[in-house]
Amino acid sequence: MPSDLKDHASRTYCMSGSTPINIVWFKRDLRVTDHAPLVAASSGPVLPVYIFEPDYWQLPDTSPIQHAALVSAVSDLSSSLLQMGAPLLVQSGKAIDVFKSLLKAYPVAQVVSHEETGNAWTYDRDRKVARFLKASGIPWVQYPSNGVIRRLGNRDGWSKRWHQTMHETLISPPSALSGVESRAVDSLSVATPDLKGAKGPRLIATRATAMTALSSFLQARGERYHTEMSSPLSAEAACSRLSVPLSLGLISIREVYQQSQTQAQAVKADRTAFPSTWPKALQAFGSRLRWHCHFIQKLEDEPQIEFNTMHPAYESVRSDSNADRLQAWQEGCTGYPMVDACMRYLKATGWLNFRMRAMLVSFASYHLWLDWRVTAPYLASLFADYEPGIHYSQVQMQSGTTGMNAVRIYNPIKQGLDHDPEGLFIRQWVPELAHADHIHEPWKHPNSVRGYPAPIVSESEARRSASSKIYALRRSDQHREQAKTIVAKHGSRSARRFGQTKRKSHVSSKAAITATAQGSLALDP
């Protein structure tokens, strides 16, 4: 258990020891506002619980930067609950072992939580806990999270239901909670990751920082969001930077949506008082809030997309990944300046804007012909805002394995020219090119380059080869028929309404609906 949480975990308030208690299991919902399980539990004695699970932090898609943000968020939640009268009990170990200990220590009426759409590990953990609680006669009531619908029959009407959820009144936190008396709980301390020697920033993720970011975005930073989110030079300030708080649940999608709608109404009421760019900026922002849930819904509906291609025709298309190419991509040493600058920036900060994330995946999947199942976990570990539902849906989309989205192969040279024309971003993050004469194609002037590698592949040849292989699969009747099934299960039903684009493909006009024409792997709104 992180040391800065031990004091919070050890303090509880005393009350009658025979009254059955309600356990609130916090996971990716580390807030007290707009939290249905907490309100439902407040009718009786409440024991809030958070479990640090060491086995989870050994997975290849997790990392110290994510863990550091989580510790900050849990500590913040602990302070809020302490003020409300029900201190957070923080445990470390396997979730099922924690619940076994809690049931021995307390008379439990029920466990309440939000539904979680996580990776396969958390899915399997939830099933084990569910079986244990059922066998123990303890109800586990799970509430929907952020507009994602469990056991959804089909996508028809999903968008309408999402909007209805977003417009529902925010759930106010209880004014006070009845805390639970302190009891001995079996020690489950298991070593958590050693973060002392880890590289990268220590993110401060709290409710206050999330609300500050939202306010500054809606009041000033976001006025050119739709035009500045594509370049790494401007996106750092122009994007909301709410992807980390959203991934931890420090703030709900509904809260963000409603505040953005309030701002949109103010702009509409008096356009002379606001820059002319605000209407389109807020429209684009609102679209990405919906896309956030749209992509998570895909993993909720089909958990296997973490491991299997969405369209079976692509299951073995990249079966042999080249280890040297993979290493060069991971280290930011591919010989393509924009790719390498973005990878190095991401590794240093834990964040990257959406278009550049898409370019990294596209370059790995097409130019380097690497299997997404090799690159996806590594990228996930770099993202401080890792959201499994969005991540695996988007990695497959940018790798061309969904069968229903347009094939888009990003030219890394063009991306540099378009979004870093003077090479300012590249020179900062690839110091070998600080004095290069031709920043976007340094191989044309090798004498001005200091130790920077030559291109690992020929851009044009690699792009043509990848395109040929992908389109050869897409032309078959069998591919088209399977794609129709995928569209029926996962396709958006309201592309035009949310500013999405339709493109021609070898599937059908309906199947070509692109969930985001400039797709992201975090959809940082």
C-alpha positions in Angstrom: 0.0 0.0 0.0 1.4 3.4 -0.9 2.8 5.0 2.3 0.9 8.3 1.8 -2.4 6.5 2.1 -1.7 4.5 5.2 -2.8 7.2 7.6 -6.1 7.7 5.8 -6.7 4.0 5.7 -6.2 3.5 9.4 -8.7 6.1 10.6 -12.3 5.3 10.9 -15.3 6.5 12.8 -17.0 4.3 15.4 -20.7 3.2 15.4 -22.8 0.2 16.2 -20.9 -3.0 15.4 -23.9 -5.2 14.7 -25.6 -3.2 11.9 -25.0 -4.6 8.4 -22.9 -2.3 6.3 -22.8 -1.3 2.7 -19.4 -1.6 1.0 -18.7 0.9 -1.8 -16.0 -0.6 -4.0 -14.2 2.3 -5.8 -12.4 1.4 -9.0 -12.2 3.8 -11.9 -14.6 6.2 -10.3 -12.5 8.1 -7.8 -14.9 10.9 -6.9 -17.9 11.6 -4.6 -19.9 13.8 -7.0 -22.2 12.2 -9.6 -21.6 8.8 -8.0 -24.7 6.7 -7.8 -23.3 3.8 -5.8 -22.1 6.1 -3.0 -25.6 7.7 -2.7 -27.3 4.3 -2.8 -25.0 3.0 0.0 -25.6 6.1 2.2 -28.9 4.8 3.4 -26.9 2.8 6.0 -23.4 2.5 7.4 -20.9 2.9 4.6 -17.4 1.3 4.2 -15.7 2.8 1.2 -13.0 0.5 -0.1 -10.2 0.8 -2.7 -7.9 -2.1 -3.5 -4.4 -1.8 -4.9 -3.9 -5.0 -6.9 -0.2 -5.8 -7.4 -0.9 -8.4 -10.0 -2.5 -5.8 -12.2 0.6 -3.7 -12.1 2.7 -6.5 -13.5 0.7 -6.4 -16.8 2.4 -5.1 -19.9 -0.2 -2.4 -20.5 0.4 -0.8 -17.1 3.2 1.5 -15.9 4.6 3.6 -13.0 3.2 6.8 -14.5 -0.3 5.4 -14.4 0.3 4.1 -10.9 1.5 7.5 -9.7 -1.6 9.2 -11.0 -3.7 6.6 -9.4 -2.1 7.1 -6.0 -2.7 10.8 -6.2 -6.3 10.3 -7.1 -7.0 7.7 -4.4 -5.4 10.0 -1.8 -7.6 12.8 -2.9 -10.7 10.6 -2.7 -9.6 9.5 0.7 -9.6 13.1 2.0 -13.0 13.8 0.6 -14.6 10.7 2.2 -12.9 11.4 5.5 -14.5 14.8 5.6 -17.9 13.2 4.9 -17.6 10.8 7.8 -16.7 7.5 6.2 -12.9 7.1 5.7 -11.6 5.1 2.8 -10.3 1.6 3.7 -7.3 1.1 1.4 -6.1 -2.5 0.9 -3.5 -4.2 -1.2 -3.8 -7.7 -2.6 -6.1 -9.8 -4.7 -9.6 -8.4 -4.7 -11.2 -11.7 -3.9 -8.9 -12.1 -0.8 -9.8 -8.6 0.3 -13.5 -9.4 0.2 -13.0 -12.6 2.0 -11.4 -10.7 4.8 -14.0 -8.0 4.8 -16.8 -10.5 5.1 -15.1 -12.1 8.1 -14.6 -8.7 9.8 -18.0 -7.1 9.1 -21.6 -8.0 8.7 -22.1 -6.9 5.1 -25.5 -6.1 3.6 -24.4 -5.4 0.1 -21.5 -4.3 -2.2 -22.1 -1.5 -4.6 -19.9 -0.2 -7.4 -19.9 1.2 -10.9 -19.7 -1.2 -13.8 -16.1 -1.3 -15.1 -15.1 -1.8 -18.7 -11.5 -2.6 -18.3 -9.0 -5.0 -19.8 -9.3 -8.8 -19.7 -7.6 -9.0 -16.3 -10.1 -6.7 -14.6 -12.9 -8.5 -16.4 -11.7 -11.9 -15.0 -11.2 -10.4 -11.6 -14.8 -9.1 -11.5 -16.2 -12.5 -12.5 -14.3 -14.2 -9.6 -15.5 -11.6 -7.1 -19.1 -12.0 -8.5 -19.0 -15.7 -8.0 -17.6 -15.4 -4.5 -20.2 -12.8 -3.4 -23.0 -14.8 -4.9 -21.9 -17.9 -3.1 -21.6 -15.9 0.1 -25.2 -14.6 -0.3 -24.0 -10.9 -0.6 -25.7 -8.8 -3.4 -23.3 -6.9 -5.7 -25.2 -4.0 -7.2 -23.4 -2.4 -10.2 -24.4 0.9 -11.7 -23.9 2.0 -15.3 -20.9 4.3 -15.9 -20.6 7.2 -18.3 -23.3 6.2 -20.7 -21.9 2.7 -21.4 -24.6 0.1 -21.5 -24.0 -3.4 -20.3 -25.6 -6.3 -22.2 -26.6 -4.0 -25.0 -28.7 -5.8 -27.6 -27.7 -3.7 -30.5 -26.5 -0.1 -31.3 -29.9 1.1 -32.5 -30.9 4.0 -30.3 -27.6 4.0 -28.4 -26.8 7.6 -29.2 -30.3 8.8 -28.1 -29.9 6.9 -24.8 -26.4 8.4 -24.3 -27.8 11.9 -24.7 -30.6 11.1 -22.3 -28.0 10.0 -19.7 -25.9 13.1 -20.3 -28.9 15.4 -19.7 -29.9 13.7 -16.4 -29.4 15.7 -13.3 -26.0 15.3 -11.7 -26.0 13.2 -8.6 -25.1 15.3 -5.6 -22.8 13.7 -3.0 -24.4 12.8 0.4 -24.1 15.7 2.9 -22.6 13.2 5.4 -22.0 9.5 5.7 -22.3 7.1 8.6 -18.8 5.6 9.0 -18.0 2.1 10.1 -16.2 1.1 13.2 -12.6 0.1 12.9 -12.1 -3.7 12.9 -9.1 -5.9 12.3 -8.9 -6.9 8.6 -6.4 -9.5 7.6 -3.2 -7.9 6.4 -2.9 -8.3 2.7 0.1 -6.2 2.0 1.8 -7.2 -1.2 4.7 -5.3 -2.8 3.5 -2.6 -5.2 5.7 -1.2 -8.0 8.9 0.5 -6.9 8.4 3.9 -8.3 11.5 5.6 -6.9 13.7 4.8 -9.9 11.0 5.1 -12.5 11.5 7.7 -15.2 8.8 10.2 -16.3 6.7 12.7 -14.5 4.7 12.2 -11.3 1.3 13.3 -12.3 -0.9 15.2 -9.8 -4.4 13.9 -10.4 -7.0 15.3 -8.1 -10.6 16.5 -8.4 -9.4 20.1 -8.0 -6.9 19.9 -10.9 -9.6 18.3 -13.1 -12.1 21.0 -12.4 -9.4 23.7 -13.0 -8.5 22.1 -16.3 -12.1 22.0 -17.4 -12.7 25.6 -16.4 -9.6 27.0 -18.1 -10.5 25.0 -21.2 -14.1 26.2 -21.5 -13.2 29.8 -20.6 -10.1 30.3 -22.7 -7.9 27.5 -23.9 -10.5 25.7 -26.0 -11.5 28.5 -28.3 -9.5 27.1 -31.2 -9.8 23.5 -30.1 -11.0 22.2 -33.5 -8.2 23.9 -35.4 -5.3 23.4 -33.0 -5.7 19.9 -31.6 -3.9 18.2 -34.5 -0.5 19.8 -34.0 1.7 18.8 -31.0 2.8 22.4 -30.9 -0.6 23.7 -30.1 -2.5 20.7 -28.8 -0.9 20.6 -25.4 -2.7 23.8 -24.5 -5.7 23.6 -26.9 -6.9 20.2 -25.8 -8.9 19.9 -22.5 -6.3 17.7 -20.9 -9.1 15.9 -19.1 -8.2 12.4 -20.4 -6.3 11.4 -17.2 -9.0 12.6 -14.8 -11.6 10.9 -16.9 -9.7 7.6 -17.0 -9.5 7.7 -13.2 -13.1 8.8 -12.7 -12.1 12.0 -10.9 -14.8 13.7 -13.0 -17.7 12.1 -14.9 -18.4 12.5 -18.6 -21.8 13.9 -17.7 -20.2 16.7 -15.6 -18.0 17.6 -18.5 -20.8 17.4 -21.0 -23.1 19.6 -19.0 -20.6 22.3 -18.4 -19.6 22.3 -22.1 -23.3 22.7 -23.0 -23.7 25.6 -20.5 -20.8 27.3 -22.2 -22.3 26.6 -25.7 -25.6 28.1 -24.6 -23.8 31.2 -23.3 -21.9 31.6 -26.6 -25.1 31.2 -28.6 -26.9 33.8 -26.5 -24.3 36.4 -27.1 -21.9 35.6 -29.8 -20.4 39.1 -29.8 -19.0 38.5 -26.4 -17.0 35.4 -27.5 -14.4 34.7 -30.2 -16.1 33.5 -33.4 -14.3 30.1 -33.2 -16.1 29.0 -30.0 -19.3 27.4 -31.6 -17.2 25.0 -33.8 -14.8 24.3 -31.0 -17.5 23.3 -28.6 -19.3 21.2 -31.3 -16.0 19.3 -31.9 -15.5 18.9 -28.2 -19.0 17.5 -27.6 -18.5 15.0 -30.4 -15.4 13.6 -28.7 -17.2 13.2 -25.4 -19.7 11.0 -27.1 -16.9 9.1 -29.0 -15.2 8.5 -25.6 -18.2 6.3 -24.6 -18.8 5.0 -28.1 -15.4 3.3 -28.2 -15.6 2.0 -24.7 -18.9 0.4 -25.6 -17.1 -1.6 -28.3 -15.0 -3.3 -25.7 -18.0 -3.7 -23.4 -19.8 -5.5 -26.2 -16.9 -7.6 -27.4 -14.1 -8.0 -24.9 -12.1 -10.2 -27.3 -11.1 -7.2 -29.4 -8.2 -6.8 -26.9 -6.7 -10.0 -28.4 -8.5 -10.8 -31.7 -8.9 -8.7 -34.8 -12.4 -7.2 -35.1 -12.6 -8.6 -38.7 -11.3 -12.2 -38.8 -9.8 -11.7 -42.2 -6.9 -9.9 -40.6 -6.2 -12.3 -37.8 -2.9 -13.5 -39.3 -2.0 -10.8 -41.8 0.9 -9.5 -39.6 1.9 -12.8 -38.0 5.7 -12.2 -38.1 6.7 -8.9 -36.4 10.3 -7.7 -36.9 12.1 -7.3 -33.5 14.5 -4.7 -34.8 11.8 -2.5 -36.3 9.8 -2.8 -33.1 12.7 -1.7 -31.0 13.5 1.3 -33.2 9.8 2.4 -33.0 9.7 2.0 -29.2 12.9 4.0 -28.8 12.0 6.7 -31.2 14.8 5.9 -33.6 13.1 5.0 -36.9 14.8 7.7 -39.0 11.5 9.5 -39.5 11.7 12.8 -37.4 8.0 13.3 -36.7 7.5 9.7 -35.6 10.5 9.8 -33.4 9.8 13.2 -31.8 6.3 12.1 -30.9 7.4 8.8 -29.4 10.1 10.6 -27.3 7.6 13.3 -26.2 5.1 10.6 -25.2 7.6 8.7 -23.2 8.7 11.8 -21.4 5.2 13.2 -20.6 2.7 10.4 -20.7 0.5 12.3 -23.1 0.3 13.0 -26.8 -2.4 14.6 -29.0 -4.8 12.4 -30.9 -3.5 12.7 -34.4 0.0 12.0 -33.5 -1.1 8.9 -31.5 -2.9 7.7 -34.6 0.2 8.4 -36.7 2.4 6.3 -34.3 0.0 3.3 -34.7 -0.4 3.8 -38.4 3.4 3.9 -39.0 4.0 0.8 -36.8 1.1 -1.2 -38.4 1.6 -0.2 -42.1 5.1 1.0 -42.7 6.8 -1.3 -40.2 4.1 -4.0 -40.7 4.0 -4.8 -36.9 1.2 -6.7 -35.4 -1.0 -4.4 -33.3 -1.0 -7.0 -30.5 2.7 -6.4 -30.1 2.5 -2.6 -30.2 -0.8 -2.0 -28.3 0.4 -3.0 -24.8 3.5 -1.0 -25.1 1.7 2.1 -26.1 -0.9 1.6 -23.4 1.9 1.5 -20.8 3.1 4.9 -22.0 -0.3 6.6 -21.8 -1.1 8.1 -18.4 -4.7 8.3 -19.6 -4.9 4.6 -20.7 -8.5 3.7 -21.2 -8.7 0.1 -22.5 -12.0 0.4 -24.4 -10.8 3.4 -26.4 -7.3 2.1 -26.7 -7.9 -1.3 -28.3 -10.8 -0.1 -30.5 -8.6 2.7 -31.8 -5.5 0.6 -32.3 -7.5 -1.8 -34.4 -9.0 1.1 -36.3 -5.7 2.7 -37.1 -4.2 -0.7 -38.0 -7.0 -1.4 -40.5 -8.3 -4.5 -38.9 -11.9 -3.5 -38.1 -13.0 -4.2 -41.6 -15.5 -1.3 -41.5 -13.4 1.8 -41.3 -11.6 3.5 -44.1 -7.9 2.6 -44.5 -5.8 5.5 -43.5 -2.0 5.3 -43.8 -0.4 8.4 -42.4 2.6 9.7 -44.3 5.0 10.7 -41.5 6.8 13.2 -43.7 3.5 15.0 -44.6 2.4 15.0 -41.0 5.6 16.8 -40.0 5.2 19.3 -42.8 1.5 19.9 -41.9 1.8 20.1 -38.2 5.3 21.1 -37.4 6.3 23.0 -40.6 9.4 24.8 -39.1 10.5 21.7 -37.2 10.2 23.3 -33.8 8.7 20.3 -32.1 11.1 17.9 -33.9 14.2 19.9 -32.9 13.2 20.0 -29.3 12.6 16.3 -29.0 15.1 14.9 -31.4 18.3 16.9 -30.5 20.3 15.0 -33.1 18.4 17.1 -35.6 18.8 20.5 -33.8 20.9 21.9 -36.7 19.6 19.7 -39.5 19.3 21.6 -42.9 16.2 19.6 -44.0 14.3 18.8 -40.8 11.6 16.6 -42.3 13.8 14.6 -44.6 17.3 14.8 -43.0 18.6 11.9 -45.1 18.8 14.4 -48.0 21.4 16.4 -46.1 23.3 13.8 -43.9 26.2 16.1 -43.2 23.9 18.3 -40.9 22.8 15.3 -38.8 24.5 14.2 -35.6 24.1 10.5 -35.1 20.5 10.3 -36.3 19.6 7.0 -38.0 18.7 6.6 -41.7 15.1 5.7 -42.4 14.4 2.2 -41.3 12.2 1.6 -44.3 11.3 3.4 -47.5 8.2 5.4 -46.8 6.7 5.1 -50.3 7.6 1.4 -50.8 6.3 0.4 -47.3 3.1 2.3 -47.8 2.4 0.7 -51.2 3.2 -2.8 -49.9 0.9 -2.4 -46.9 -1.9 -0.9 -48.9 -1.7 -3.7 -51.5 -2.0 -6.4 -48.8 -4.9 -4.7 -47.0 -7.0 -3.9 -50.0 -6.5 -7.4 -51.4 -8.4 -8.7 -48.4 -11.1 -6.0 -48.5 -12.1 -6.8 -52.1 -13.6 -10.2 -51.4 -17.3 -10.9 -51.1 -16.6 -12.8 -47.8 -14.9 -9.7 -46.4 -17.9 -7.5 -47.3 -20.4 -9.8 -45.7 -18.5 -10.1 -42.5 -18.0 -6.4 -42.4 -21.8 -5.8 -42.5 -22.1 -7.9 -39.3 -19.4 -5.8 -37.6 -21.1 -2.6 -38.6 -24.4 -3.9 -37.2 -22.7 -4.6 -33.9 -20.2 -1.8 -33.5 -21.0 0.9 -36.1 -22.1 4.4 -35.2 -25.7 5.3 -36.1 -25.3 9.0 -36.2 -22.2 10.0 -38.1 -23.5 13.2 -39.6 -25.1 14.5 -36.5 -21.8 14.5 -34.6 -19.6 15.9 -37.3 -18.2 12.5 -38.4 -17.4 11.8 -42.0 -18.4 9.1 -44.4 -15.8 7.7 -46.8 -15.9 5.2 -49.6 -14.6 1.7 -48.9 -14.7 -1.8 -50.2 -17.5 -2.5 -47.7 -20.5 -0.2 -48.2 -21.3 3.4 -47.6 -22.8 2.6 -44.3 -19.9 0.5 -43.2 -17.5 3.3 -44.1 -18.7 5.5 -41.3 -15.5 6.6 -39.6 -16.0 7.0 -35.9 -13.4 9.7 -36.0 -11.8 10.8 -39.2 -8.7 11.9 -37.2 -8.8 9.0 -34.7 -7.2 9.1 -31.3 -6.0 6.5 -28.9 -7.3 8.4 -25.9 -9.8 10.8 -27.5 -8.5 13.4 -25.2 -11.4 15.9 -25.6 
